[in-house]
């Protein structure tokens, strides 16, 4: 069916459900899938793209609201918008490299990716080949990037379950924090408190727990990935800097109808409503086939960070995360700290839906480097070293039992 037909079908279903929230979610989904165009355009409700951007639609980075996938071409180039290159900050290139541009503008650069093999030998002699990513930017359109600017690769995460994560009481996450490792277990998770005009809020979204709300996380993606301004981030030229003169002076899609920005308050609300409506991944019923895997998961200490459950006012959810920052060692680390986290600190990634991500062909970890659960586990270090070494010490039967368990989450 055409996109209009899909929207019509969705609206009819929402009317049958008889709830305003269902209708909002349908309209938000249409915005999520909308292909934006440059301004000015006859379709002024969908103009304002760029001038520099990585994707024309939210769905381009999150296919079916899932994790992004990476394909490296024969020449080393990466075309998928789901892998973006954040920067530690540059006066010319800004916060992120935009690999596409509207007509009359120059894309900032193109991304190249190669993998260097590393071998990890398990206790029983099994050899596992890990892939260390190495990045390079080519065709830099606005001059060389200073060597002091760090490249920070990020893969688009899966989105289902975000609404439930938003409902976890902040106090429940704070209760799990142990920044000084007072209990001596080697785990020292800490909260990433994010500044607000009126104080601070607990960060719970993003690879570095850098966003305290779905609204702020969504507004940041709209700005950096698509160059769309919103009430929270009002730069009509997106991530363009004052040194990118043509970009700064390009027409924008802001209008009175949208409240002076390219994404109106109502549009942002509908997008967030859609994201919040995405159901959490369904965990398979715990059968005898993989129930023992949960015991192995706990036995080697995975659950010290990947906490299985949180209790909301109306249900218990199983995200398998504590939503705290943990030091995972130098191999996974950014070379600099950003957004309230050190380079080596990462928010514990929720494990729900990880099996589906693998079945879809998506890579794991913040940059998609791990093609399997085994690889992802073996990249862990720092606070997770004990759990990683516990995994490496398992015999093949125990390892498979654990992997079967994880693939059902």
N, C-alpha and C positions, 0 to 999 in steps of 0.2 A: 504493500500500500504506500501511497505518497505520504510525505511528512504531514500534510494538511489532513489527510484521511486518518492518520495515526492519532493526531491531536483530537479530531472529532470523535473517534472511537473512545479515546481516553476520557473526554468530557462526558460522553454518554454514560460510561461506566461510573464516573464520579457522581453524576446526577442520580444514578441508581443507588449508590451508596448513601446519598443524601447528606454528605458532610462537606462543610466548607474546606476543611483541611485536605480532603481527597481532591477537591477541585484545584486547590492551590498547588498540590503536588503535581497534578497533570500539567498545569501551566508552567510550573517550574521545570518540569522535564522538557517541555518544548524550548525553554530558554537554554537549558543545558545542551540540547542538541542543535541549537540555532547556529548557522554558519554566518558569521559576521562579515561585513564588507566595509571598505573604506568610505569615509565621508568626503564630500556629500554624495548621497545616493537617493534614488526614488523611494527606497524602503528605509525611511529615516528611523524606523523602529529597530533596525538591525545594522546601523552604520556606526562608525567610530573605531573600527579595527585599527590597531597599530598607533602610529605609523610603523613601528617595529614590533614584531610579534613572533611567537613560536607556534601558535595554533589558532585556527579560526573558530573552533568550537571547544567547549569543555569536553565533549564526548570524544574528541580527537585524541586527547591524552588519556582518557578514562573510558576505553571501549566497554560498553555495557556496564558502566560504572565500576569496572574492574581495574586491576593493576595494568600499567603500561607494559609494552613489550619492546625489546630492542633487537634490531637486525643490523648487523655490520656488513656493509657492502664490500665488494672485492677490493675497492680502493681505500678501505678503512673508514669511509664516511658513514654517518648515521643520519637517516632521514626522519625517523619517527620523532614527533614532537614530545612524546612521553618522557624522554630523557632530556632534561634541561641542565644547563650549566650555570649555577649561581656563582657569583663572585664575592670575594670578601669586601668588595667596594672599590670602585674606580671612578675618578672624576669624569672620564669620558664614557666608558661602557656601562656605568651604573651598577646595578645589583645583579644583573643576569644578562647572559648573551642571548640576543634574539636572532634566530637564524633565518627569519623571513621578513619581508618588508612589503608595504603597499607600493603600487606603481609610483615611480619618481623618487623613491627612497632606496637606500642601500642597506641590505641585511648586514648585521654587525660582523658575523663570521660563520664558518661552518665547522662542525664538530667531527673530529676523527677519533676513533677508538681502536686500540689493539689490546690483546691480552698476553700477559707473560705467564707461562705455566709455573706453578709451585706444587711440590709434592708433599703430601702429609701421609705419614705411615702410622696406621692404627696399631694397637697393642698386639693384635693377632697377625700382623704382617700385611694386612690389606692396604694397598696403596690407593690414595685418593688424589686426583689431580685437581688443584684449585686454579682459578684464573684471576690473576692480578690485573685489574684494568689500568691502562695508561692512556691519558687523554692529550690531545693536541688541538689547538684552534688554528684553522687556516683561513686564508682570504679575509684577514682582518681589514675592515673597510675604513676604520677611523684611526689608523696608526697602531703601532705596537702596543701590546698590553704589558705594563711593567712587570718585571719578574717578581716583585713583591706582592702582586695580586694573586690570591689563591683561587684555584678552580675547585668548585664544590658541586660535584654531580649529584643530581637528585632524580629518582624515577617516580613517576606518578603512582600513588598508592591506590589500593582498592577503597571504595567509598561506603559500601553497605555497613550498617551498624553505627554510623556517626551520630545519629540522633540519640541512641542509647548511651554512647560515651558522653555526650553533652549533659545527660541527666545524672551521671554519677555525682553524688555529693562531694564537693571539694574536700570536705573534712575526711572522707574515707580514703582519698588519695594521700592527703597530708599525713594521715595516721601511719601509712606504710613507709614514709620517708625515714631514713637513718643516715643523714649526710656525714656524720662523724664515725659511722660504723660502731655505735655504742655497744652492740651485742657481739661484736667481734667475729661475725660470720663471713667477713670479707665482702659483704654487699653493702654499698653506701649510697643507695638511691636518694636523689634529692629532687625537690620541686623546682621547676623553672617558673619563677614568679614573673609575670609580664606586666610592664608598667601601663597604667591607665591614667587619664587626666585626673581622676579622683582617687588614685591609690594604686592598687595592684590586683592582679587576678591570676589564678592558677593556669599555667599553660598545659594543654592536654592534647592538642592537635599538631600534626606535622612531625617530621623526622627528628626535630630537636625540641619538640613540645613548645614551639615558638608562638603558637596561637592559643588564646584563651577561649575563643568562641568560633562557631562555624561561620559567623558573619565576617570576622576578621580574616580567617583563613581563606574564605571565598573571595573577599575583596582583594587580597594579596595576589591570588592566582589570576583574577581578572586583569589586574594591572600589569603584572610581570609577564604573564603568558600570552595575553591578547591585547594589551595596551588599552584597556577599557577603564575609564575613571568611574568612581562610585562615590557615594556620600562619605565613605570611610577613607578613601584614598582618591583625592580629587585631581590628580595630575592628568589632564586630557591627553598629553603626549606620552603617557605611559612611563616607561623606564628611560626615555630619551634624556640626555644631559644637555646642559647649556652649550656644550661644545658641538653638539649635533644640530647645527643651525636649521637645516632644511626640515629636520624632524620636528623641532620645536615649533616651527612656523607652519606646519602642515594643517589643513582644515581638520576640525574635530567634529564629533557627533553629538556634542552636548546641546541641549535645547531646553527651553522653558518647560516643555511637556514632560521632560524627564528630570526636572528639578535642577537643571544646570550642570548635570553630569551625564555621562553616556549610559550608565546603568543607574536607574532611579532607585529610590528607597523601596518602592513596591517590587521592582524587578529583583533586587537583592533579597528581599523577603521571600519571594516565590522560589528563587534558587535554593535558599537555605531550607525552605519547607520541603522541597523535593529531596535534598540530601538527607534531611532528617527522617524522611519517610522510607528510605531504602532499608529494607529489613536486614537484620543481622544474619550472617551466614548460618544456615541450619546445621547444627552439629548432629552427626549421625548417632543413632541410638547406641549406647554403649553395650555392645555384645561381647561374648566371651572371646571373640576373635581379637579385639584390640583393647579390652579393659585392662589387661596386664600392662599394656604400654603406658597407661596413665600412672601405674605404680613405678615403672622405670623412670618416667618423666620426673616424678617426685624424688625418687631414690637418688638420682644424680644431681639434683638441685635446680632443675630448670624452673620449678615453680617458685623459687625465691624471687625472681623478677617477673616471670610470666605467670602472675597470680591468676588462677583459673576463674574465680567468680567475684562479682560485686552484687550487692543487693540494692535494688531500687525500691521505691515505695510500692510498686505493684508486681514486681517480678525479680527473679535472679537471672543475671546475664553471665555469660562465660566468654569474655574477650581474651583471656590469657595474657594479661598485661597489668602492670602496676601504674603505668603512665608517668613514671618517674624517669629522670635522667640517670644513666649509668655509664661509667667509663668502660668501654669495650676494647681498650688496648690500641696500640699504634697501627696495626695493619688496616683497620677500618677507619682510622681517624682522618678528619680534615686537617690540613696543616695549620689552620688558625681556628680560634673560637669565634662563633657568631651567634647572634640572637639569644644571648643569655646562657649559652652552653659552651663548654670547651670543645676543642676539635675532636677529642676522643669520646665525648659524651653523646649518647643517643637515647631518645625516648624508647622504652621497651615497646617493640612493635607488637600489636595485638596479633595473636596467632589464628583467631577464628577466620575461616575461609582460606587458609594457606594451601590446603589441598586443591581447592578449586583454582587458585592462582597458578599452581604448577601445571594443572591439567590444561589450562588455557595457553600455556607456553610462556608465561611471564617469569622473569627472573626474580630472585629474592634479595633481600637486604636493600639498603638505601639507594644503591646504584645498579641493582639488578645483576650483580656479578655472579651470584650463586645460581646454578642451574638445577640444584637438587637440595633437599632438606639436609642431607649429609654435608654438602659443601657449606651451606649457611651455618650450620652448627660449628664446623671446624674453623670458620673465620672468627668466631668469638674468642675474646681474650680479656685481659683486665679483670674486672669483677666477675666475668663469666668463665674465667679459665678453669676453675674447679669443675664446673658443669661440663665444659668442653672435654676436659681430660677424663671425666667420668664416662662420657660418651665414647671416647676413643678406647677406653679400657673394656667396653662391653664385648661379649662374644657376638658372632654374627647373628645368632638367633635373637638375642636380646636387642641388638640394634634394629633388626627388622621389626620386632614387636613395637619398639618405640616409634619407628618411622610409619608403621601402619596406623598407630594411634594419631600421630600428627596429621596424617593425610586425611583423616576423617573430621578434623576440626572445621 
